[in-house]
């Protein structure tokens, strides 16, 4: 490798894409094309970066398996940064195996971290945790140690393990200082802001206040009976009753919890749970049926007693009932939570991340666009959606998560 290529590579490693381009901007050999692609990615021009890396892969030829694998890893990182979640994971796995076989453990580790980031992005916390545990950050450069700790913190925040997240971010801060890359330091600072931003609202006893992430963790670790409107479930003493697929039952549980220790009127329950303007006797009969179903689901934790005007929640053991609500309530909150990272997303990537159909996501995006909450650019498959980050809004409790990983 000649001196200009070496100097450009060092500049990219130090987070100086312009310094790298100054050395190789006019060169068309395979190595220069690859480095130019990485530089353009660091500058945020992802389409141009992809084109350059594809050209580099072709220029290296079939025999240069190591160089081609490094290009594939770079392409995968660009795909992840541009939220192309449909990028073929098998190609990345094959590239990582090639890098390991050739002794390039740093780039192999980088490829694995891309797998972890994708799993974290779509809420597969168990997969992300397992893959992260396979890596030893102590043997890696400061940049990858920073990435490792940022991902550890991300997993911990999603699982509401705030002490673990805090310790990981402390280590990330030290590693980022050692790396001396401004963009990396900014990413760590952003993670600190999320950890210390309002995470939810606590509704109970006729009052409402905001909670930080560690306060949410403390509430869920207490003996309180909590109706969690962030994850659409009921929690008590470590037990979770998922109601995400039973929206009527969840709405009833929330209304009963908000009325505790009093009762909730029948008409109010009907109007809110069934989304009606007026209630008649058929709706009251339906309410009795749905309350019976909710009684069955909550039987291990609470009674639901009938009163002259409605129904009252009566926990078996808990002395406190609370509703944990998102900091900003919106029917499109999970979608806005994904877009709040400031990155541009395709509708297909959002569908993968949220576990919804692309048609449903597209309808939601169109509705948000009409209200000015999101904006799009590009056309067809190149169309991307974005929104500025919302002040005081943390996404950790609204992003996708598998309850099996809690």
Wavefront OBJ file of the C-alpha trace (Angstrom):
o trace
v 0.000 0.000 0.000
v 1.455 3.393 -0.975
v 2.000 6.298 1.395
v -1.018 8.339 0.263
v -3.384 5.417 0.811
v -1.868 4.810 4.238
v -2.189 8.488 5.182
v -5.803 8.587 3.966
v -6.646 5.486 5.996
v -5.131 7.039 9.130
v -7.134 10.229 8.527
v -10.383 8.249 8.267
v -9.564 6.308 11.432
v -9.097 9.657 13.213
v -12.460 10.934 11.950
v -11.000 13.336 9.364
v -12.767 12.535 6.051
v -11.736 15.812 4.402
v -8.093 15.108 5.189
v -8.478 11.684 3.569
v -10.137 13.123 0.457
v -7.396 15.710 0.062
v -4.972 12.837 -0.513
v -7.004 10.523 -2.776
v -9.883 12.525 -4.300
v -8.614 12.151 -7.874
v -7.536 8.519 -7.717
v -9.575 5.694 -9.263
v -7.699 2.584 -8.066
v -9.589 0.094 -5.898
v -8.109 1.113 -2.540
v -8.690 4.793 -3.211
v -12.294 4.155 -4.277
v -12.937 2.242 -1.047
v -11.449 4.972 1.130
v -13.309 7.673 -0.783
v -16.534 5.744 -0.163
v -15.862 5.611 3.582
v -15.015 9.325 3.578
v -18.278 10.200 1.831
v -20.149 8.065 4.368
v -18.534 9.995 7.209
v -19.647 13.195 5.507
v -23.229 11.884 5.274
v -23.464 11.412 1.493
v -24.658 7.808 1.665
v -25.737 7.313 -1.994
v -22.329 8.479 -3.263
v -20.584 6.381 -0.604
v -22.457 3.260 -1.691
v -21.641 3.849 -5.340
v -17.931 4.257 -4.580
v -17.792 1.122 -2.430
v -19.550 -0.943 -5.070
v -17.056 0.336 -7.642
v -14.200 -0.564 -5.276
v -15.558 -4.085 -4.797
v -15.616 -4.596 -8.568
v -12.148 -3.101 -8.980
v -10.596 -5.378 -6.344
v -11.728 -8.452 -8.294
v -12.762 -11.908 -7.150
v -9.332 -12.894 -5.802
v -9.016 -10.007 -3.351
v -11.393 -11.605 -0.841
v -10.079 -9.688 2.166
v -10.418 -6.266 0.537
v -13.859 -7.139 -0.849
v -15.016 -8.248 2.601
v -13.924 -4.938 4.093
v -15.954 -3.135 1.423
v -19.002 -5.265 2.253
v -18.687 -4.359 5.943
v -18.479 -0.672 4.992
v -21.578 -1.041 2.790
v -23.427 -2.693 5.670
v -22.551 0.188 7.974
v -23.838 2.696 5.431
v -27.043 0.676 5.053
v -27.531 0.729 8.816
v -26.801 4.466 9.062
v -29.336 5.148 6.303
v -31.831 2.794 8.020
v -31.873 0.215 5.228
v -32.831 -2.660 7.530
v -33.489 -5.001 4.612
v -29.782 -5.107 3.712
v -28.758 -8.806 3.359
v -27.421 -9.980 6.726
v -25.928 -13.131 5.161
v -23.490 -11.029 3.118
v -22.263 -9.393 6.316
v -21.923 -12.767 8.069
v -19.874 -14.133 5.168
v -17.654 -11.036 5.149
v -17.093 -11.306 8.910
v -16.113 -14.969 8.591
v -13.630 -14.064 5.835
v -12.096 -11.311 7.945
v -11.710 -13.676 10.903
v -10.116 -16.317 8.673
v -7.551 -13.760 7.485
v -6.758 -12.587 11.012
v -8.390 -9.167 10.647
v -10.041 -9.314 14.049
v -10.666 -5.550 14.301
v -12.803 -5.365 11.164
v -14.424 -8.700 12.066
v -15.400 -7.210 15.427
v -16.718 -4.119 13.649
v -18.912 -6.361 11.492
v -20.270 -8.048 14.613
v -21.049 -4.659 16.163
v -23.118 -3.831 13.080
v -25.145 -6.986 13.747
v -25.633 -5.870 17.352
v -26.720 -2.377 16.316
v -29.300 -3.750 13.898
v -30.700 -6.140 16.526
v -30.910 -3.283 19.034
v -32.605 -1.025 16.505
v -35.442 -3.492 15.894
v -35.847 -4.470 19.548
v -34.201 -7.904 19.551
v -32.497 -7.348 22.874
v -31.700 -10.996 23.590
v -29.933 -11.361 20.228
v -28.055 -8.080 20.733
v -26.991 -9.070 24.252
v -25.825 -12.505 23.137
v -23.737 -11.172 20.248
v -22.260 -8.405 22.393
v -21.194 -10.929 25.034
v -19.140 -12.777 22.402
v -16.842 -9.749 21.988
v -14.009 -8.707 24.305
v -13.725 -4.900 24.117
v -10.458 -4.821 26.070
v -8.589 -6.190 23.031
v -10.032 -3.605 20.611
v -9.183 0.000 19.646
v -10.782 2.891 21.517
v -13.346 3.532 18.756
v -14.754 0.010 18.986
v -14.611 0.044 22.795
v -16.762 3.159 22.672
v -19.211 1.442 20.336
v -19.310 -1.610 22.614
v -20.192 0.460 25.678
v -22.769 2.537 23.794
v -24.538 -0.660 22.767
v -24.317 -2.034 26.303
v -25.907 1.186 27.534
v -28.607 1.002 24.856
v -29.581 -2.522 25.876
v -29.560 -1.570 29.558
v -31.758 1.499 28.970
v -34.285 -0.533 26.996
v -34.418 -3.009 29.887
v -34.599 -0.212 32.470
v -31.300 -1.152 34.111
v -30.166 2.410 34.705
v -27.156 1.665 36.933
v -25.786 -0.680 34.275
v -26.430 1.946 31.595
v -24.704 4.633 33.659
v -21.602 2.474 34.176
v -21.468 1.628 30.457
v -21.697 5.301 29.495
v -18.893 6.150 31.934
v -16.697 3.613 30.155
v -17.852 4.931 26.761
v -16.880 8.467 27.807
v -13.357 7.391 28.745
v -12.939 5.386 25.522
v -14.244 8.287 23.390
v -11.718 10.640 24.999
v -8.979 8.198 24.118
v -10.254 7.918 20.530
v -10.298 11.738 20.136
v -12.988 11.670 17.445
v -15.514 14.528 17.857
v -18.399 12.636 16.216
v -17.910 9.716 18.606
v -17.827 12.018 21.614
v -21.049 13.647 20.391
v -22.722 10.242 20.156
v -21.770 9.479 23.757
v -23.072 12.881 24.871
v -26.362 12.173 23.102
v -26.686 8.891 24.999
v -26.127 10.733 28.296
v -28.926 13.167 27.402
v -31.314 10.298 26.738
v -30.465 8.710 30.084
v -31.248 11.966 31.907
v -34.274 13.089 29.880
v -37.917 12.712 31.026
v -38.915 9.148 30.222
v -42.562 8.918 31.255
v -45.411 10.507 33.180
v -46.749 9.078 36.417
v -50.522 9.423 36.818
v -52.032 8.542 40.178
v -53.908 9.961 43.165
v -55.320 12.668 40.939
v -51.867 14.075 40.182
v -49.349 13.826 37.357
v -45.573 14.260 37.217
v -42.700 13.364 34.907
v -40.248 10.574 35.714
v -36.656 9.994 34.704
v -35.565 6.555 33.565
v -34.195 5.568 36.984
v -37.470 6.645 38.599
v -39.382 4.452 36.151
v -37.117 1.558 37.106
v -37.740 2.191 40.811
v -41.512 2.333 40.280
v -41.582 -0.983 38.409
v -39.366 -2.575 41.086
v -41.747 -1.446 43.829
v -44.859 -3.261 45.041
v -47.156 -0.889 43.133
v -49.814 -2.092 40.716
v -48.762 -0.313 37.496
v -50.698 0.030 34.266
v -47.900 0.687 31.776
v -49.169 2.731 28.836
v -45.664 2.834 27.324
v -45.520 -0.940 26.769
v -49.294 -1.618 26.931
v -49.205 -4.026 29.848
v -49.946 -4.363 33.553
v -47.031 -4.930 35.944
v -46.816 -5.962 39.584
v -43.992 -7.526 41.622
v -42.011 -8.469 38.516
v -44.997 -10.048 36.755
v -46.130 -8.670 33.393
v -49.552 -9.109 31.806
v -49.283 -8.087 28.157
v -52.337 -6.330 26.710
v -50.826 -4.922 23.510
v -53.075 -7.146 21.398
v -56.144 -6.371 23.550
v -56.593 -2.599 23.200
v -60.093 -2.523 24.690
v -58.979 -4.410 27.795
v -55.938 -2.190 28.171
v -58.055 0.972 27.927
v -60.405 -0.378 30.596
v -57.462 -1.269 32.860
v -56.003 2.209 32.451
v -59.304 3.976 33.188
v -59.869 1.856 36.282
v -56.315 2.561 37.482
v -56.721 6.310 36.915
v -59.974 6.301 38.910
v -58.470 4.317 41.823
v -59.212 4.304 44.740
v -62.585 5.408 43.449
v -64.656 3.804 40.716
v -64.947 4.572 37.018
v -68.457 5.349 35.682
v -69.908 2.864 33.202
v -70.681 5.470 30.563
v -67.148 6.873 30.727
v -65.702 3.372 30.309
v -67.950 2.690 27.329
v -67.235 5.977 25.583
v -63.446 5.676 25.970
v -62.981 1.928 25.456
v -65.434 1.540 22.560
v -64.836 5.024 21.106
v -68.524 5.935 21.053
v -70.339 9.202 21.547
v -73.349 7.698 23.326
v -73.921 4.491 25.282
v -77.007 2.291 25.157
v -77.984 -1.006 26.812
v -76.203 -3.147 24.189
v -72.965 -1.318 24.930
v -73.457 -1.856 28.676
v -73.827 -5.568 27.991
v -70.625 -5.537 25.958
v -68.886 -3.672 28.784
v -69.861 -6.425 31.239
v -68.349 -8.997 28.875
v -65.085 -7.094 28.481
v -64.833 -6.428 32.222
v -65.285 -10.171 32.769
v -62.382 -10.872 30.414
v -60.222 -8.290 32.186
v -61.122 -9.821 35.562
v -59.869 -13.177 34.311
v -56.574 -11.746 33.051
v -55.942 -9.799 36.278
v -57.303 -12.428 38.679
v -53.883 -13.213 40.180
v -53.316 -9.556 41.034
v -56.610 -7.719 41.510
v -60.404 -7.839 41.740
v -62.674 -5.664 39.650
v -65.739 -4.904 41.757
v -69.057 -3.613 40.445
v -70.364 -0.447 42.098
v -73.720 1.337 41.731
v -72.296 3.676 39.064
v -69.483 1.600 37.503
v -66.484 -0.562 38.379
v -63.612 -0.274 40.857
v -60.130 -1.804 40.751
v -59.114 -3.566 43.978
v -55.543 -4.941 44.026
v -54.970 -8.028 46.165
v -51.689 -6.866 47.692
v -50.561 -3.537 46.247
v -51.202 -0.407 48.304
v -50.512 1.886 45.367
v -51.972 1.974 41.854
v -50.345 4.089 39.160
v -50.502 4.668 35.434
v -47.182 5.004 33.638
v -47.810 7.053 30.495
v -45.504 8.220 27.673
v -44.061 11.738 28.021
v -45.994 12.662 24.874
v -49.207 10.778 24.108
v -49.931 10.272 20.437
v -51.451 7.338 18.573
v -48.317 7.374 16.414
v -45.911 7.542 19.380
v -43.867 4.395 18.508
v -43.435 5.652 14.944
v -42.368 9.090 16.156
v -40.009 7.427 18.633
v -38.126 5.772 15.778
v -37.996 8.989 13.762
v -36.903 11.046 16.787
v -33.305 9.856 16.350
v -32.970 12.413 13.553
v -32.038 9.804 10.925
v -33.902 9.315 7.656
v -36.007 6.147 7.468
v -37.757 4.351 4.627
v -41.296 3.136 5.248
v -40.108 -0.457 4.780
v -37.425 -0.032 7.466
v -39.990 1.458 9.858
v -42.279 -1.506 9.184
v -39.460 -3.918 10.071
v -38.562 -2.003 13.233
v -42.165 -1.748 14.445
v -43.311 -5.206 13.372
v -46.153 -3.691 11.337
v -47.232 -3.898 7.718
v -45.712 -1.400 5.321
v -49.195 -0.287 4.258
v -50.105 0.537 7.881
v -46.863 2.448 8.379
v -47.359 4.374 5.134
v -50.871 5.451 6.172
v -49.503 6.647 9.514
v -46.678 8.559 7.808
v -49.145 10.247 5.455
v -51.268 11.321 8.444
v -48.219 12.665 10.302
v -47.049 14.498 7.168
v -50.427 16.247 6.864
v -50.101 17.483 10.440
v -46.523 18.651 9.812
v -44.927 16.248 12.299
v -42.791 14.438 9.714
v -41.377 15.259 6.306
v -40.167 13.205 3.389
v -37.681 13.589 0.567
v -36.958 11.515 -2.516
v -39.345 9.410 -4.566
v -40.239 5.764 -4.917
v -37.834 3.395 -3.196
v -35.515 6.309 -2.448
v -38.178 8.109 -0.401
v -37.111 8.725 3.202
v -38.910 10.115 6.241
v -37.477 12.176 9.053
v -38.372 14.565 11.841
v -36.308 16.772 14.156
v -35.718 15.260 17.636
v -38.475 16.303 20.048
v -37.189 18.342 23.019
v -37.413 16.499 26.317
v -38.577 13.322 24.619
v -36.713 10.096 25.221
v -37.488 7.155 22.983
v -36.290 4.312 25.192
v -39.732 3.309 26.498
v -41.476 3.538 23.129
v -39.043 1.760 20.830
v -39.665 -1.894 19.953
v -38.665 -4.433 22.594
v -39.252 -8.133 23.133
v -40.745 -8.729 26.580
v -38.920 -12.056 26.682
v -35.741 -10.046 27.034
v -36.952 -8.090 30.085
l 1 2 3 4 5 6 7 8 9 10 11 12 13 14 15 16 17 18 19 20 21 22 23 24 25 26 27 28 29 30 31 32 33 34 35 36 37 38 39 40 41 42 43 44 45 46 47 48 49 50 51 52 53 54 55 56 57 58 59 60 61 62 63 64 65 66 67 68 69 70 71 72 73 74 75 76 77 78 79 80 81 82 83 84 85 86 87 88 89 90 91 92 93 94 95 96 97 98 99 100 101 102 103 104 105 106 107 108 109 110 111 112 113 114 115 116 117 118 119 120 121 122 123 124 125 126 127 128 129 130 131 132 133 134 135 136 137 138 139 140 141 142 143 144 145 146 147 148 149 150 151 152 153 154 155 156 157 158 159 160 161 162 163 164 165 166 167 168 169 170 171 172 173 174 175 176 177 178 179 180 181 182 183 184 185 186 187 188 189 190 191 192 193 194 195 196 197 198 199 200 201 202 203 204 205 206 207 208 209 210 211 212 213 214 215 216 217 218 219 220 221 222 223 224 225 226 227 228 229 230 231 232 233 234 235 236 237 238 239 240 241 242 243 244 245 246 247 248 249 250 251 252 253 254 255 256 257 258 259 260 261 262 263 264 265 266 267 268 269 270 271 272 273 274 275 276 277 278 279 280 281 282 283 284 285 286 287 288 289 290 291 292 293 294 295 296 297 298 299 300 301 302 303 304 305 306 307 308 309 310 311 312 313 314 315 316 317 318 319 320 321 322 323 324 325 326 327 328 329 330 331 332 333 334 335 336 337 338 339 340 341 342 343 344 345 346 347 348 349 350 351 352 353 354 355 356 357 358 359 360 361 362 363 364 365 366 367 368 369 370 371 372 373 374 375 376 377 378 379 380 381 382 383 384 385 386 387 388 389 390 391 392 393 394 395 396 397 398 399 400 401 402 403 404 405 406
